[in-house]
Amino acid sequence: MSNTKKKVIIISLSAILALLLVLGTIIYLMFRREIGVINTIKLINDNPRLYTMQYYGDYGFDGFIAQGGAKSNDELAGYITSYISKGFYKHTVTENSGGCSTIAAENESGERVFGRNFDWEDCAVMIVETVPPNGYRSVSTVNLYFIGYSPDYLPDSLFNSVLALGAPYAPLDGMNEKGLCVADLLIEEACETHQDTGRPNITTTTAIRLLLDYASTVDEAIALLEQYDMHSDMGIMHHLAISDATGRSVVVEYIDNIMFVTEAPVVTNFFLTPGEWFGFGGELSKQRYDILFGAYTENEGILNEHDVKNVLQEVRSTNGFESQWITRWSVVYNQSTGAVTYYLQEDFDKQYDFGVK
């Protein structure tokens, strides 16, 4: 090979390497924040699958609200695509919900405690810690199958983890640094909520994100929800259990596209709004409610974290309440200290400890 040809090859390879370096630098600069978040993803339990992720910084929720929110999961996916992925992939947010239970109480020290069971089919769980620039720090729980993952496709590699960047938009329960807790529960009635008053739009899970980011009390949460048109996921009714560190606990329900607020320390899967719709919902959920409310009233609302764990264990799915589901996670939030304790798949002997504050 002549010296001239060698020089051409060397020059060509150098040009290709330089181009790759430039492209790599551009890609890194474009996605350095996202790459940083992806690097926080950790698998902390293999069976069942439990992941954690820390999203410190802007995940675009302020912009999501400013541009009018979303009426559906398709619209939400479109926004996530354009903001987080820079248009390089199509994010999918699937229909979601579950048959669940919540209870709010006070322990012997006067600290507020909130417990929640999430009952569903097989799923992988991600605990997401968010610290937005203009909102409150929070810890929330996400079913990864609801944002496009599956048993054969999980965030176990850099490429597969890109989808997890949408997790802050899909919380099913959570607590922020002010002690505000929010949880989504379905009502077994195929009737969606779609308000249409010209206000900005939110879906069920983005409503939870809205409250965790911007509300410190139940009153603030209600005032926020009144500023938005709610659109339910899954073609079914949802209601939100909301509790704060002052001791106020309510359920927010939508009947004929009108929002109702009812004081409620216990919530399962039937309507609690007084009137003709009261009691409409699943029969097994009423049995769970009776157990939870019985524990609450018998102890005059004084239940510590261990007590709440025990009553959540008593109303777990496989204790005669569901045939096709199990309780995928149970979580006990201490709204006064910020402590968060998880139990997976009805194993109440093994706990996973986190914190908000």
C-alpha positions in Angstrom: 0.0 0.0 0.0 1.4 3.4 -1.0 2.1 6.1 1.5 -0.5 8.3 -0.2 -3.2 5.6 0.4 -2.1 5.2 4.0 -2.4 8.9 4.6 -5.9 9.0 3.1 -7.0 6.1 5.3 -5.6 7.7 8.4 -7.2 11.1 7.5 -10.5 9.4 6.9 -10.4 7.4 10.2 -9.4 10.6 12.0 -12.3 12.5 10.5 -14.8 9.7 11.4 -13.5 9.6 15.0 -13.7 13.3 15.3 -17.3 13.2 14.0 -18.2 10.5 16.4 -16.7 12.5 19.2 -18.6 15.6 18.2 -21.9 13.6 17.9 -21.2 12.0 21.3 -20.6 15.3 22.9 -23.8 16.8 21.4 -25.8 13.8 22.6 -24.3 14.0 26.1 -25.0 17.7 26.3 -28.6 17.2 25.1 -29.3 14.4 27.6 -26.9 14.9 30.4 -29.7 15.5 32.9 -31.6 12.4 31.7 -28.4 10.3 31.8 -27.8 11.5 35.3 -31.3 10.4 36.4 -31.0 7.1 34.7 -27.7 6.5 36.6 -29.7 6.7 39.9 -31.9 3.7 39.0 -31.2 0.8 41.3 -32.7 -2.7 41.6 -32.9 -3.2 45.3 -35.0 -6.4 45.3 -35.1 -9.1 42.5 -38.2 -11.1 43.4 -40.5 -9.2 43.4 -38.8 -6.6 41.3 -38.3 -3.3 43.3 -36.4 -0.3 41.8 -35.6 3.1 43.1 -35.0 6.3 41.1 -34.0 9.8 42.1 -35.1 12.7 39.9 -33.5 15.8 41.2 -34.3 18.8 39.1 -36.8 19.8 36.4 -38.9 16.9 34.9 -41.1 19.4 33.0 -44.1 19.4 35.2 -44.3 23.2 35.4 -44.3 23.3 31.6 -46.9 20.5 31.5 -49.3 22.5 33.6 -48.5 25.8 31.8 -49.4 24.3 28.4 -52.8 23.1 29.6 -52.0 19.7 31.0 -53.5 16.6 29.3 -57.0 15.1 28.8 -55.8 11.5 28.2 -52.8 9.2 28.5 -52.0 9.7 24.8 -51.8 13.5 25.3 -49.6 12.9 28.4 -47.3 10.6 26.4 -47.0 13.2 23.7 -45.9 15.8 26.2 -43.4 13.4 27.9 -42.0 12.6 24.5 -41.4 16.2 23.5 -40.0 17.3 26.8 -38.0 14.5 28.3 -37.0 12.5 25.2 -36.4 15.5 22.9 -38.7 13.6 20.4 -36.5 10.6 20.0 -39.0 8.0 21.3 -42.7 7.6 21.9 -43.5 7.3 25.6 -46.4 5.1 26.5 -48.6 5.6 29.6 -51.1 2.7 29.8 -54.4 2.5 31.6 -54.1 1.8 35.3 -55.6 1.5 38.7 -56.3 -1.1 41.3 -58.5 -2.4 44.2 -56.9 -0.8 47.2 -57.3 0.5 50.8 -56.1 3.5 52.8 -56.3 4.5 56.5 -55.2 7.7 58.2 -54.5 7.8 62.0 -52.4 9.2 64.8 -49.8 7.4 66.8 -49.2 7.7 70.6 -46.7 10.5 70.1 -49.2 12.6 68.2 -47.6 11.9 64.8 -49.8 11.4 61.8 -49.7 8.1 60.0 -51.1 7.1 56.6 -51.2 3.5 55.3 -52.0 2.1 51.9 -52.4 -1.2 50.1 -52.2 -1.5 46.3 -53.9 -4.6 45.0 -53.2 -5.6 41.4 -51.9 -8.2 39.0 -48.2 -9.0 38.6 -46.0 -5.8 38.4 -42.6 -4.3 39.0 -42.5 -1.5 41.4 -40.4 1.7 41.4 -40.1 4.1 44.3 -39.4 7.5 42.9 -37.9 10.4 44.8 -38.4 13.8 43.2 -37.0 17.2 44.0 -38.5 19.7 41.6 -37.1 23.2 41.3 -40.4 24.9 42.2 -42.1 22.3 44.3 -41.9 20.0 47.3 -39.6 17.0 47.6 -41.6 13.8 47.6 -41.5 10.0 47.5 -44.0 8.2 45.4 -44.8 4.7 44.1 -45.1 3.7 40.4 -46.2 0.5 38.8 -43.7 0.1 36.0 -46.1 -1.9 33.9 -48.3 1.1 33.7 -45.7 3.2 31.9 -44.9 0.6 29.3 -42.6 -2.0 30.9 -43.3 -5.7 31.1 -41.8 -8.9 32.6 -39.4 -9.1 29.7 -38.6 -5.4 29.4 -37.4 -3.7 32.5 -35.0 -0.8 33.3 -32.0 -3.0 33.6 -29.9 -1.3 31.0 -29.2 2.3 29.9 -31.3 2.0 26.8 -34.2 0.3 28.6 -34.1 2.8 31.4 -35.2 5.7 29.1 -38.8 4.8 29.6 -38.5 5.3 33.3 -38.0 9.0 32.9 -41.8 9.3 32.6 -42.3 7.7 36.1 -42.8 11.1 37.9 -46.0 11.5 35.8 -47.5 8.2 36.9 -47.5 8.0 40.8 -50.3 5.9 42.4 -49.5 7.1 45.9 -46.9 9.3 47.6 -46.0 11.7 50.4 -44.3 15.1 50.1 -41.9 16.8 52.6 -44.9 18.7 54.1 -46.5 15.4 55.1 -49.3 15.5 52.5 -50.2 12.0 51.3 -52.3 11.2 48.2 -53.4 7.8 46.9 -55.5 6.7 43.9 -58.2 4.1 44.4 -60.7 2.9 41.8 -64.5 2.6 42.1 -65.9 -0.4 40.3 -68.1 1.4 37.9 -67.3 1.8 34.2 -68.1 5.6 34.2 -65.3 8.0 33.4 -64.8 11.5 34.7 -64.3 14.1 32.0 -64.9 17.7 33.1 -65.1 20.3 30.4 -65.1 23.8 31.9 -62.3 25.3 30.0 -59.8 24.9 32.8 -56.4 23.2 32.4 -56.6 19.4 32.2 -55.2 16.7 34.4 -55.5 12.9 34.5 -55.7 10.8 37.6 -51.9 10.2 38.0 -50.9 13.8 37.0 -53.4 15.0 39.7 -51.4 13.1 42.3 -48.1 14.6 40.9 -49.8 18.1 41.0 -50.7 17.7 44.7 -47.4 16.2 45.8 -45.4 19.0 44.1 -47.5 22.0 45.1 -49.8 21.3 48.0 -48.8 21.2 51.7 -52.3 20.6 53.2 -55.7 19.1 52.4 -57.1 22.6 52.0 -54.4 23.5 49.5 -54.9 20.2 47.6 -58.7 20.8 47.3 -58.1 24.4 46.1 -55.7 23.1 43.5 -58.0 20.4 42.2 -60.8 23.0 41.8 -58.6 24.8 39.3 -58.4 21.9 36.8 -60.7 19.7 34.7 -60.2 16.1 35.8 -60.1 13.2 33.3 -60.0 9.7 34.7 -57.9 6.9 33.4 -58.9 3.4 32.4 -62.5 4.1 31.5 -63.5 3.8 35.2 -64.2 5.9 38.3 -61.4 6.9 40.6 -61.3 8.7 43.9 -58.4 10.2 45.7 -57.6 9.7 49.4 -55.8 12.8 50.7 -54.4 13.3 54.2 -52.1 15.9 55.7 -49.9 16.3 58.8 -52.5 18.4 60.6 -54.8 15.4 60.9 -57.3 16.2 58.2 -58.1 13.3 55.8 -60.6 13.4 53.0 -61.7 11.6 49.9 -62.2 13.5 46.6 -64.8 12.0 44.3 -66.3 13.0 41.0 -70.1 12.4 40.4 -71.6 13.6 37.2 -68.4 15.5 36.6 -68.8 17.5 39.8 -66.1 17.3 42.5 -67.2 16.3 46.0 -65.0 16.3 49.2 -65.9 14.1 52.2 -64.1 13.8 55.5 -62.8 10.2 55.5 -60.0 8.5 57.5 -60.6 5.2 55.7 -61.1 4.7 51.9 -61.5 1.6 49.8 -63.4 1.1 46.5 -66.9 2.5 46.9 -68.4 6.0 47.0 -68.3 7.8 50.3 -70.1 11.0 49.2 -73.4 11.3 51.0 -76.5 10.9 48.8 -77.8 8.5 46.3 -74.3 7.3 45.2 -73.1 6.5 48.7 -72.1 2.9 49.0 -72.0 2.2 45.3 -69.0 0.1 44.5 -67.4 -3.3 45.2 -68.9 -5.5 47.9 -65.6 -6.9 49.0 -64.3 -3.4 49.4 -67.0 -2.7 52.0 -65.8 -5.7 54.0 -62.2 -4.2 53.9 -63.6 -0.8 54.9 -65.5 -2.3 57.9 -62.2 -3.9 59.2 -60.2 -0.7 58.7 -62.8 1.6 60.1 -63.5 -0.8 63.0 -59.8 -0.7 63.9 -59.9 3.1 63.6 -63.0 3.6 65.8 -62.1 0.9 68.3 -58.8 2.7 69.0 -60.3 6.2 68.8 -58.1 7.0 65.8 -54.9 6.2 67.7 -52.8 3.7 65.7 -49.1 3.6 65.4 -47.1 2.4 62.4 -47.1 -1.2 63.6 -50.9 -1.1 64.1 -51.4 0.3 60.7 -49.2 -2.3 59.2 -51.1 -5.0 61.0 -54.5 -3.8 59.8 -53.2 -3.5 56.2 -52.1 -7.1 56.5 -55.5 -8.1 57.7 -57.2 -6.5 54.5 -54.6 -7.9 52.1 -56.0 -9.3 48.9 -55.3 -13.0 49.5 -57.0 -12.8 52.9 -60.3 -13.6 51.2 -60.8 -10.3 49.4 -59.6 -10.9 45.8 -59.1 -14.0 43.7 -57.0 -12.7 40.8 -54.9 -10.1 42.5 -52.6 -9.9 45.5 -51.5 -6.8 47.4 -48.4 -5.8 45.4 -47.2 -3.2 47.9 -48.2 -1.9 51.3 -46.7 1.4 52.5 -46.9 3.2 55.8 -46.1 6.9 55.7 -45.2 8.9 58.9 -46.5 12.3 57.9 -44.8 14.0 60.8 -41.2 12.6 60.5 -41.2 11.8 56.8 -40.4 8.1 57.3 -41.7 5.7 54.6 -41.8 2.0 55.0 -42.8 -0.5 52.2 -43.8 -4.1 52.3 -43.9 -6.1 49.0 -46.4 -8.8 47.9 -47.9 -9.4 51.4 -44.5 -10.2 53.0 -44.9 -8.1 56.1 -41.8 -9.5 57.8 -39.4 -7.7 55.3 -39.5 -3.9 55.2 -37.9 -1.4 52.9 -37.2 2.0 54.6 -37.1 5.4 52.9 -37.7 9.0 53.9 -38.8 12.3 52.5 -37.2 14.8 54.9 
